[in-house]
Structures are given as C-alpha cells and as structure tokens.
Amino acid sequence: MTSAGTLSTRNYFVDEAGDGTLFGGKGRVIIGSEGCSRFFILGFVDIPDLAGLGRELAELRATLLADPYFAAVPSMQADQHKTALAFHAKDDLAEVRREVFSLLRRYTSIRFFAVVKDKRAVLDYISSRNEREPGYRYEPNELYDHLVRRLFKNMLHKEDAYNIYFAKRGKSDRTAALQAALEAARQRFRERWGKASRAAIQVTATTPPAEPGLQVADYFLWALQRLYERGEDRYLAYLWPQCRLVQDVDDTRQTRYGVYYTQKKPLTAATLADRPEKVPPGI
C-alpha cells in the first residue's frame, strides 16, 4: 500500500521486434535472410505519466496530419491504417520518427527493459532436442513465452498490482498463456530469493491505437533492433537515458547467462563489435 492507503499499480506495455520464425518452405533455415530477422527481441516500457504522454502523442499526430507537408504521404492516409491511426516506427517517415523520438526523450521517467535472443541459438537448441525427442516440433510461441518469463522474472514483486498490456499477435487469444508465463516468472523469483508476491496481475491483449504505451514500446524496440540487425546505434543512444536493462542472453563472452546492459554499462555498436558469431544452444 502507498502512504495514502491506495494500491500501488504499475502499467507495463509489451511489444516485440523481429519474430520467432526460423524455417521457410520445406524446413529450410531462413534466419537472417530477407524478411526474417536474426534476432528476436521482447521488451516493455514502464510509463508513470501515461495520461500526459498519451495526450501529447495524440496532439503530435494531429499536428502532423494537419501539416500540408505530409498531405500526399501514403502512410499518413487513414485508409492505410498506419501513422494516421498510431505511430509505428517501421511505417513512419523519418521526419515523423524524429518528432516522436524528441517527444519520448523529454519523458525522462520512462523505463525500458528488453531481452534479446539470437535465433541461431534457438536453432541449435532445436537440433539438440530433436536428437533426444524425435517428435519435438518448435513453435514460435514457445520462444515468445520463454522470453516473457525471462523479461519479467524480477519485475513483479514490488507493487500491489500490475496491468500488463501485450501487443496482439495474430488472431488467437493467448491471454491465458501469457498469464501463465508471468506467473512462472514470479515463481522463479520466489524460488531464487525466497520472496513471495501476491500482487494482482491483469493481462490485456490490445493494439497500439488503443494503448499509446504500445506505440512507445514500439519505438524503443525499433531503436534496439536497428542496432542488432544493422549496427546502427544512434537511435538507441538517443533514448539510452531511459533504458534500464537490456539482456543479451546469448553473448556469453564473460558469463554463462549473457550480458546485462545498464546505465553503467551502455549498449553501443562498439560493445557488440566482438560479439561471438558462435552462440550456445538454448531457449
């Protein structure tokens, strides 16, 4: 409880960059090929002033849509279901992204957390497991849920309640599966530290137009993905003051559990320059 006697609640907004796809037609490995990412990244933002940020994002989008400079831009047309409905870094023009990045940087209370998985390690894990269990078949949701457990292991024990908003993935309702993954994360924390949490966890699958927090998560994840997939770190560097933890779980140069990047250990293109090409198996 807070000093005022009200419940303390955190709102987390979860999104992804890349995908869990490993195989194309006839079982061909397509990791890192055109249209298939090499990394899968899951992350979330904690936004204390959600109302203020949501209002400013809406006002910024309205201003940009009313600007004659963007009048003929396809992504700014309502029937395209892109920037006209919500900010999405991949679809937004560079000029639009610059405005959104500037706005996000002003909200210094935002906290960003992410976990990065090298899909080649997943491929090695699958090969190893198939040797033991010939009937095993990989499903991308397996990787997603694993990263949920890892991402939230230490994030669900300080408050009285948590509202966790996930970006919808496809048509299936995975709310129950995500709830189970979050409970597993909390159980792991309890087993390791001996601290139990009875905080209520509310899981909601929604969309960026409905929840501005998901638009924020998308921008942070896009910046992180540009570094891992393309070696460009200027976007992440711009937002790094709000990045609290990025776990690179397959970079085992120093520890078996990977590298944790924080404010004291910034993540840059230079720090990834010697990242090993050969990765350990596992998900």
Disulfide bonds with the S-S distance in Angstrom:
none
